[in-house]
Amino acid sequence: MAKPQEKVSFGQRLKQIGMVFQFTAKQDRWFAPLVAAAVLLPLALTVVAVILWGWIWLPIGILFILLAVLIVLNLRSNKAMMNAAEGQPGAAAQIMENMRGDWRVTPAVSSTTQMDMVHLVIGRPGVILLAEGNPQRVRGLLGQEKRRLSKVIGSAPLHDYVIGQDEGELPIRKLRTTLLRLPRALSGKDVNSLDKRLKALTARPQMPKGAIPKNMRPPGAFRQSRGR
């Protein structure tokens, strides 16, 4: 069952918007001038409309100002977040987890100690592998994951991308648009079935907490050597 979304109060929503404003203003030097333009231009038009046709245009003008500011905030904050995420380990998985739609994300199904990692995404386009890190190392990880998954996914499409700026790589700022443009090959039922199979495949055994029982210890474990 889908987890119900937690309700956010009006005050919390305003606080979130304020945090986005601060973050975007720090990351994007064009944000403040564009916000000023989004306020001043509709304000000037509103003043003219009020003078010519009366006060009825005042609330309409205020709504236009708010709409213009929100449009600027949405566009520039997304760009600022993409710029900040570029080069950060795990950024691709975080972006996918915050995307709208039915995307099943398993971060770092395969990784190395050098922070190279491959993320698994399941959605209507099929199975998607996103690799981050050193291009040579992650291509080896991608090959291993593709061979492992091909035994389970059947006829579902398999897409793979290396996140980066070099030729043949996918810039992280284009990740959303690239995946949204993929053809929808699976139904919702197919996605659920595929998700269950791949979760069983990628499940990792958990070590028990606490001391290991004596009957589960390997022979010779914790045994002190004795002198002859």
C-alpha beads as a LAMMPS data file, in Angstrom:
LAMMPS data file: protein, C-alpha beads

228 atoms
227 bonds

1 atom types
1 bond types

-500.0 500.0 xlo xhi
-500.0 500.0 ylo yhi
-500.0 500.0 zlo zhi

Masses

1 110.0

Atoms # bond

1 1 1 0.000 0.000 0.000
2 1 1 1.180 3.505 -0.743
3 1 1 2.412 5.452 2.244
4 1 1 0.102 8.402 2.963
5 1 1 1.780 11.746 2.491
6 1 1 2.380 13.745 5.632
7 1 1 0.377 16.963 5.735
8 1 1 2.418 20.147 5.786
9 1 1 1.069 23.200 7.584
10 1 1 0.947 26.632 5.963
11 1 1 3.741 27.881 8.215
12 1 1 5.970 24.924 7.343
13 1 1 5.270 25.464 3.652
14 1 1 6.329 29.111 3.912
15 1 1 9.486 28.048 5.761
16 1 1 10.320 25.575 2.991
17 1 1 9.809 28.249 0.332
18 1 1 12.059 30.605 2.285
19 1 1 14.804 27.968 2.454
20 1 1 14.528 27.408 -1.308
21 1 1 14.806 31.172 -1.851
22 1 1 17.969 31.370 0.264
23 1 1 19.566 28.341 -1.379
24 1 1 18.794 29.545 -4.911
25 1 1 20.022 33.081 -4.212
26 1 1 23.367 31.704 -2.999
27 1 1 23.800 29.372 -5.979
28 1 1 22.450 31.559 -8.805
29 1 1 23.617 35.164 -9.269
30 1 1 20.792 35.824 -11.764
31 1 1 18.049 34.767 -9.356
32 1 1 17.627 38.099 -7.509
33 1 1 17.490 40.235 -10.706
34 1 1 14.979 37.855 -12.280
35 1 1 12.780 37.936 -9.170
36 1 1 12.927 41.728 -9.190
37 1 1 11.856 41.755 -12.841
38 1 1 9.061 39.273 -12.072
39 1 1 7.747 41.700 -9.440
40 1 1 8.301 45.070 -11.123
41 1 1 6.939 44.312 -14.600
42 1 1 3.539 42.923 -13.454
43 1 1 3.396 45.651 -10.795
44 1 1 3.794 48.360 -13.427
45 1 1 1.106 46.766 -15.583
46 1 1 -1.184 46.497 -12.547
47 1 1 -0.762 50.190 -11.725
48 1 1 -1.649 51.118 -15.305
49 1 1 -4.675 48.783 -15.267
50 1 1 -5.905 50.227 -11.947
51 1 1 -5.614 53.789 -13.265
52 1 1 -7.444 52.985 -16.494
53 1 1 -10.076 50.454 -15.400
54 1 1 -10.363 50.652 -11.636
55 1 1 -9.344 48.854 -8.446
56 1 1 -10.757 45.541 -9.587
57 1 1 -7.427 44.891 -11.332
58 1 1 -5.426 45.142 -8.081
59 1 1 -6.067 41.571 -6.791
60 1 1 -5.585 40.225 -10.319
61 1 1 -2.248 42.015 -10.561
62 1 1 -1.142 40.631 -7.187
63 1 1 -1.943 37.108 -8.369
64 1 1 0.090 37.677 -11.529
65 1 1 3.039 38.903 -9.458
66 1 1 2.924 35.829 -7.207
67 1 1 2.638 33.544 -10.225
68 1 1 5.623 35.179 -11.951
69 1 1 7.781 34.883 -8.816
70 1 1 6.872 31.210 -8.371
71 1 1 7.705 30.465 -12.006
72 1 1 11.119 32.100 -11.646
73 1 1 11.703 30.290 -8.351
74 1 1 10.794 26.904 -9.834
75 1 1 12.996 27.280 -12.905
76 1 1 16.050 28.759 -11.206
77 1 1 15.893 26.545 -8.089
78 1 1 15.865 23.399 -10.249
79 1 1 18.891 24.666 -12.140
80 1 1 20.663 25.591 -8.894
81 1 1 20.017 22.148 -7.415
82 1 1 21.350 20.460 -10.548
83 1 1 24.511 22.567 -10.414
84 1 1 25.003 21.790 -6.722
85 1 1 24.412 18.058 -7.275
86 1 1 26.891 17.781 -10.135
87 1 1 29.837 15.638 -9.099
88 1 1 28.333 14.654 -5.731
89 1 1 28.294 10.880 -5.022
90 1 1 24.760 9.487 -4.980
91 1 1 23.224 12.599 -6.562
92 1 1 21.557 10.650 -9.390
93 1 1 19.733 8.361 -6.959
94 1 1 18.596 11.324 -4.869
95 1 1 17.204 13.075 -7.937
96 1 1 15.328 9.934 -8.992
97 1 1 13.867 9.480 -5.510
98 1 1 12.416 13.008 -5.692
99 1 1 10.992 12.676 -9.204
100 1 1 7.253 12.568 -9.687
101 1 1 5.822 9.317 -10.932
102 1 1 6.229 5.641 -10.154
103 1 1 10.007 5.219 -9.933
104 1 1 11.375 2.419 -7.730
105 1 1 14.930 3.416 -6.772
106 1 1 17.547 1.207 -5.115
107 1 1 20.696 3.284 -4.512
108 1 1 24.150 1.715 -4.872
109 1 1 23.215 -1.864 -5.772
110 1 1 26.868 -2.141 -6.752
111 1 1 29.737 0.031 -5.500
112 1 1 33.457 0.282 -4.830
113 1 1 35.485 1.794 -2.005
114 1 1 36.403 4.674 -4.368
115 1 1 32.746 5.896 -4.294
116 1 1 31.904 4.409 -7.695
117 1 1 28.322 3.176 -7.654
118 1 1 25.491 1.874 -9.795
119 1 1 21.873 2.689 -8.894
120 1 1 18.917 0.546 -9.931
121 1 1 15.701 2.234 -11.089
122 1 1 12.492 0.462 -12.091
123 1 1 9.726 2.351 -13.847
124 1 1 7.342 2.330 -16.772
125 1 1 10.249 2.561 -19.278
126 1 1 11.728 -0.655 -17.828
127 1 1 14.916 -1.231 -15.842
128 1 1 17.423 1.628 -15.664
129 1 1 20.996 1.509 -14.370
130 1 1 22.661 4.800 -13.429
131 1 1 26.421 4.749 -12.873
132 1 1 28.369 7.456 -11.024
133 1 1 32.101 7.671 -10.499
134 1 1 35.230 6.930 -12.507
135 1 1 34.062 6.093 -16.076
136 1 1 36.407 3.114 -16.499
137 1 1 35.525 1.522 -13.185
138 1 1 31.774 2.126 -13.392
139 1 1 31.563 0.639 -16.867
140 1 1 32.875 -2.595 -15.379
141 1 1 30.228 -2.396 -12.641
142 1 1 27.570 -1.717 -15.259
143 1 1 28.591 -4.787 -17.241
144 1 1 28.339 -6.968 -14.139
145 1 1 24.900 -5.619 -13.224
146 1 1 23.577 -6.005 -16.768
147 1 1 24.651 -9.646 -16.876
148 1 1 23.122 -10.284 -13.464
149 1 1 19.819 -8.564 -14.234
150 1 1 19.392 -10.062 -17.698
151 1 1 18.643 -13.426 -16.058
152 1 1 15.663 -11.986 -14.188
153 1 1 14.061 -9.129 -16.122
154 1 1 12.933 -11.202 -19.104
155 1 1 11.747 -9.045 -22.020
156 1 1 11.680 -5.780 -20.021
157 1 1 13.827 -3.032 -21.616
158 1 1 17.178 -2.363 -19.935
159 1 1 18.674 1.135 -20.152
160 1 1 22.033 2.161 -18.731
161 1 1 23.709 5.559 -18.363
162 1 1 27.020 6.825 -17.041
163 1 1 26.536 10.181 -15.314
164 1 1 29.156 12.729 -16.307
165 1 1 30.199 15.495 -18.672
166 1 1 32.416 13.602 -21.139
167 1 1 31.391 12.283 -24.544
168 1 1 28.920 9.408 -24.322
169 1 1 27.944 10.335 -20.751
170 1 1 24.706 11.828 -19.436
171 1 1 24.944 15.203 -17.648
172 1 1 23.065 15.052 -14.372
173 1 1 21.062 18.161 -15.285
174 1 1 19.589 16.232 -18.223
175 1 1 18.768 13.120 -16.188
176 1 1 15.105 13.930 -15.541
177 1 1 14.226 14.960 -19.071
178 1 1 16.096 12.005 -20.576
179 1 1 14.259 9.425 -18.479
180 1 1 10.881 11.115 -18.914
181 1 1 11.298 10.884 -22.685
182 1 1 11.869 7.130 -22.643
183 1 1 8.971 5.151 -24.154
184 1 1 6.607 3.560 -21.650
185 1 1 7.030 -0.179 -22.191
186 1 1 5.582 -1.614 -18.943
187 1 1 2.228 -1.409 -17.234
188 1 1 1.853 -0.671 -13.537
189 1 1 1.289 -4.385 -12.890
190 1 1 4.481 -5.242 -14.769
191 1 1 6.432 -2.701 -12.700
192 1 1 5.171 -4.245 -9.440
193 1 1 6.053 -7.766 -10.556
194 1 1 9.499 -6.733 -11.777
195 1 1 10.157 -4.784 -8.582
196 1 1 9.453 -7.857 -6.443
197 1 1 11.762 -10.062 -8.501
198 1 1 14.616 -7.590 -8.458
199 1 1 14.260 -6.886 -4.734
200 1 1 14.675 -10.589 -4.108
201 1 1 17.749 -10.587 -6.353
202 1 1 19.396 -7.546 -4.779
203 1 1 18.526 -8.392 -1.170
204 1 1 21.608 -8.552 1.005
205 1 1 21.749 -10.755 4.117
206 1 1 21.960 -8.810 7.360
207 1 1 24.476 -9.787 10.044
208 1 1 22.823 -10.584 13.386
209 1 1 23.349 -8.025 16.114
210 1 1 25.137 -8.911 19.332
211 1 1 27.402 -11.846 20.089
212 1 1 27.448 -14.763 17.663
213 1 1 25.928 -17.911 19.247
214 1 1 28.410 -20.723 19.886
215 1 1 26.609 -23.155 17.577
216 1 1 26.956 -20.649 14.699
217 1 1 30.665 -19.970 15.131
218 1 1 33.029 -21.472 12.578
219 1 1 35.429 -24.143 13.837
220 1 1 38.390 -22.597 15.591
221 1 1 36.779 -19.166 15.923
222 1 1 38.037 -17.127 18.901
223 1 1 40.138 -20.097 20.005
224 1 1 43.369 -19.130 21.638
225 1 1 46.465 -21.011 20.553
226 1 1 48.109 -22.985 23.261
227 1 1 51.791 -23.541 23.688
228 1 1 53.126 -27.020 23.206

Bonds

1 1 1 2
2 1 2 3
3 1 3 4
4 1 4 5
5 1 5 6
6 1 6 7
7 1 7 8
8 1 8 9
9 1 9 10
10 1 10 11
11 1 11 12
12 1 12 13
13 1 13 14
14 1 14 15
15 1 15 16
16 1 16 17
17 1 17 18
18 1 18 19
19 1 19 20
20 1 20 21
21 1 21 22
22 1 22 23
23 1 23 24
24 1 24 25
25 1 25 26
26 1 26 27
27 1 27 28
28 1 28 29
29 1 29 30
30 1 30 31
31 1 31 32
32 1 32 33
33 1 33 34
34 1 34 35
35 1 35 36
36 1 36 37
37 1 37 38
38 1 38 39
39 1 39 40
40 1 40 41
41 1 41 42
42 1 42 43
43 1 43 44
44 1 44 45
45 1 45 46
46 1 46 47
47 1 47 48
48 1 48 49
49 1 49 50
50 1 50 51
51 1 51 52
52 1 52 53
53 1 53 54
54 1 54 55
55 1 55 56
56 1 56 57
57 1 57 58
58 1 58 59
59 1 59 60
60 1 60 61
61 1 61 62
62 1 62 63
63 1 63 64
64 1 64 65
65 1 65 66
66 1 66 67
67 1 67 68
68 1 68 69
69 1 69 70
70 1 70 71
71 1 71 72
72 1 72 73
73 1 73 74
74 1 74 75
75 1 75 76
76 1 76 77
77 1 77 78
78 1 78 79
79 1 79 80
80 1 80 81
81 1 81 82
82 1 82 83
83 1 83 84
84 1 84 85
85 1 85 86
86 1 86 87
87 1 87 88
88 1 88 89
89 1 89 90
90 1 90 91
91 1 91 92
92 1 92 93
93 1 93 94
94 1 94 95
95 1 95 96
96 1 96 97
97 1 97 98
98 1 98 99
99 1 99 100
100 1 100 101
101 1 101 102
102 1 102 103
103 1 103 104
104 1 104 105
105 1 105 106
106 1 106 107
107 1 107 108
108 1 108 109
109 1 109 110
110 1 110 111
111 1 111 112
112 1 112 113
113 1 113 114
114 1 114 115
115 1 115 116
116 1 116 117
117 1 117 118
118 1 118 119
119 1 119 120
120 1 120 121
121 1 121 122
122 1 122 123
123 1 123 124
124 1 124 125
125 1 125 126
126 1 126 127
127 1 127 128
128 1 128 129
129 1 129 130
130 1 130 131
131 1 131 132
132 1 132 133
133 1 133 134
134 1 134 135
135 1 135 136
136 1 136 137
137 1 137 138
138 1 138 139
139 1 139 140
140 1 140 141
141 1 141 142
142 1 142 143
143 1 143 144
144 1 144 145
145 1 145 146
146 1 146 147
147 1 147 148
148 1 148 149
149 1 149 150
150 1 150 151
151 1 151 152
152 1 152 153
153 1 153 154
154 1 154 155
155 1 155 156
156 1 156 157
157 1 157 158
158 1 158 159
159 1 159 160
160 1 160 161
161 1 161 162
162 1 162 163
163 1 163 164
164 1 164 165
165 1 165 166
166 1 166 167
167 1 167 168
168 1 168 169
169 1 169 170
170 1 170 171
171 1 171 172
172 1 172 173
173 1 173 174
174 1 174 175
175 1 175 176
176 1 176 177
177 1 177 178
178 1 178 179
179 1 179 180
180 1 180 181
181 1 181 182
182 1 182 183
183 1 183 184
184 1 184 185
185 1 185 186
186 1 186 187
187 1 187 188
188 1 188 189
189 1 189 190
190 1 190 191
191 1 191 192
192 1 192 193
193 1 193 194
194 1 194 195
195 1 195 196
196 1 196 197
197 1 197 198
198 1 198 199
199 1 199 200
200 1 200 201
201 1 201 202
202 1 202 203
203 1 203 204
204 1 204 205
205 1 205 206
206 1 206 207
207 1 207 208
208 1 208 209
209 1 209 210
210 1 210 211
211 1 211 212
212 1 212 213
213 1 213 214
214 1 214 215
215 1 215 216
216 1 216 217
217 1 217 218
218 1 218 219
219 1 219 220
220 1 220 221
221 1 221 222
222 1 222 223
223 1 223 224
224 1 224 225
225 1 225 226
226 1 226 227
227 1 227 228
